[in-house]
Amino acid sequence: MPDTFNNDMGNSNIGNFANVVKDNARQQAKQYIYQSEEKQTLAQAAEEIQNLLKILEENNPTATQAEKQTFVNTAIAPEKRNKIVRALEAGGEKALEEFLKNPYVNVGMAIVKEWQKVE
């Protein structure tokens, strides 16, 4: 009597599956995990904001919060800011915080929140 298997893989991310592998057979699969567009956008934005803040920090170590925001606002085009805001709204604040490294989290979040208010 053959074995009966019941596998619910409706939401799985598997490209290759076998219930039973016999006779020295082997199974190999490659799994590709793609980040959502929102996560990619937020990751790129976080990196860009951090790089800009590092540049400002090197040139003006005593820059105020307002000066930091002005510097980043000037450096990032409005169209790009809109895209970042849409990604933030889709992914939530925690998604952006995931990519921002301390001490840039607070500054980066404040900048993006200001962009949300403008929209």
C-alpha positions as CSV (number, residue, x, y, z in Angstrom):
1,M,0.0,0.0,0.0
2,P,1.6,3.3,-1.0
3,D,2.2,6.1,1.5
4,T,-0.4,8.9,1.5
5,F,0.8,12.4,2.1
6,N,-1.2,15.5,2.6
7,N,0.9,18.6,2.3
8,D,-0.7,22.1,2.4
9,M,1.9,24.3,0.7
10,G,-0.5,27.1,-0.4
11,N,1.6,29.9,1.1
12,S,5.0,28.3,0.9
13,N,8.0,29.8,-0.9
14,I,9.4,26.4,-1.9
15,G,10.5,25.7,-5.5
16,N,11.3,22.0,-5.0
17,F,9.7,19.4,-2.7
18,A,9.6,15.6,-2.3
19,N,7.8,13.5,0.4
20,V,10.1,10.5,-0.1
21,V,13.5,10.3,-1.7
22,K,14.6,6.7,-2.4
23,D,17.5,4.7,-3.9
24,N,20.3,7.2,-3.0
25,A,18.5,9.9,-4.9
26,R,19.0,13.5,-3.7
27,Q,17.2,16.6,-4.1
28,Q,18.6,20.1,-4.4
29,A,16.9,23.4,-4.6
30,K,17.9,27.1,-4.6
31,Q,15.7,29.5,-2.8
32,Y,15.6,33.1,-3.8
33,I,14.2,35.6,-1.3
34,Y,13.3,38.9,-2.7
35,Q,12.7,42.0,-0.6
36,S,9.5,43.9,-1.4
37,E,9.9,47.1,-3.3
38,E,9.0,49.0,-0.2
39,K,11.8,47.4,1.9
40,Q,14.3,48.0,-0.9
41,T,13.2,51.6,-1.1
42,L,13.5,52.0,2.7
43,A,16.8,50.3,2.8
44,Q,18.2,52.6,0.1
45,A,16.7,55.7,1.7
46,A,18.1,54.8,5.1
47,E,21.6,54.3,3.6
48,E,21.4,57.6,1.7
49,I,20.2,59.5,4.8
50,Q,22.9,58.0,6.9
51,N,25.6,58.8,4.4
52,L,24.3,62.4,4.1
53,L,24.3,62.8,7.9
54,K,27.8,61.4,8.1
55,I,29.0,63.9,5.6
56,L,27.4,66.7,7.5
57,E,28.8,65.4,10.7
58,E,32.3,65.5,9.3
59,N,31.9,69.1,8.0
60,N,29.7,70.4,10.8
61,P,29.9,68.3,14.0
62,T,27.7,70.7,15.9
63,A,24.9,70.8,13.4
64,T,21.4,71.1,15.0
65,Q,18.5,68.9,14.3
66,A,17.0,71.6,12.1
67,E,20.3,72.0,10.2
68,K,20.5,68.2,9.7
69,Q,16.9,68.1,8.3
70,T,17.5,71.0,6.0
71,F,20.7,69.4,4.7
72,V,19.0,66.1,3.9
73,N,15.9,67.8,2.5
74,T,18.1,69.8,0.1
75,A,20.1,66.7,-1.0
76,I,17.1,64.4,-1.7
77,A,14.8,65.3,-4.6
78,P,11.1,65.8,-3.8
79,E,10.1,62.9,-6.1
80,K,12.4,60.5,-4.2
81,R,11.1,61.8,-0.9
82,N,7.5,61.0,-2.0
83,K,8.6,57.5,-2.9
84,I,10.2,57.0,0.5
85,V,7.1,58.3,2.2
86,R,4.9,55.8,0.3
87,A,7.2,53.0,1.2
88,L,7.2,54.1,4.8
89,E,3.4,54.2,4.9
90,A,3.3,50.6,3.4
91,G,6.0,49.2,5.6
92,G,5.5,51.2,8.8
93,E,8.1,53.0,11.0
94,K,9.6,49.8,12.3
95,A,10.6,48.9,8.8
96,L,12.6,52.1,8.4
97,E,14.1,51.8,11.9
98,E,15.3,48.3,10.9
99,F,17.6,49.9,8.3
100,L,18.8,53.0,10.2
101,K,21.7,52.5,12.5
102,N,22.0,54.4,15.8
103,P,22.6,57.4,16.2
104,Y,20.8,58.2,13.0
105,V,17.5,56.6,13.8
106,N,16.0,59.6,15.5
107,V,17.2,62.1,13.0
108,G,16.2,59.9,10.0
109,M,12.8,59.2,11.4
110,A,12.2,62.9,12.1
111,I,13.2,63.8,8.5
112,V,10.9,61.3,7.0
113,K,8.0,62.2,9.3
114,E,8.4,65.8,8.1
115,W,8.1,64.6,4.5
116,Q,4.9,62.8,5.4
117,K,3.4,66.1,6.7
118,V,4.2,67.9,3.5
119,E,2.4,65.3,1.4
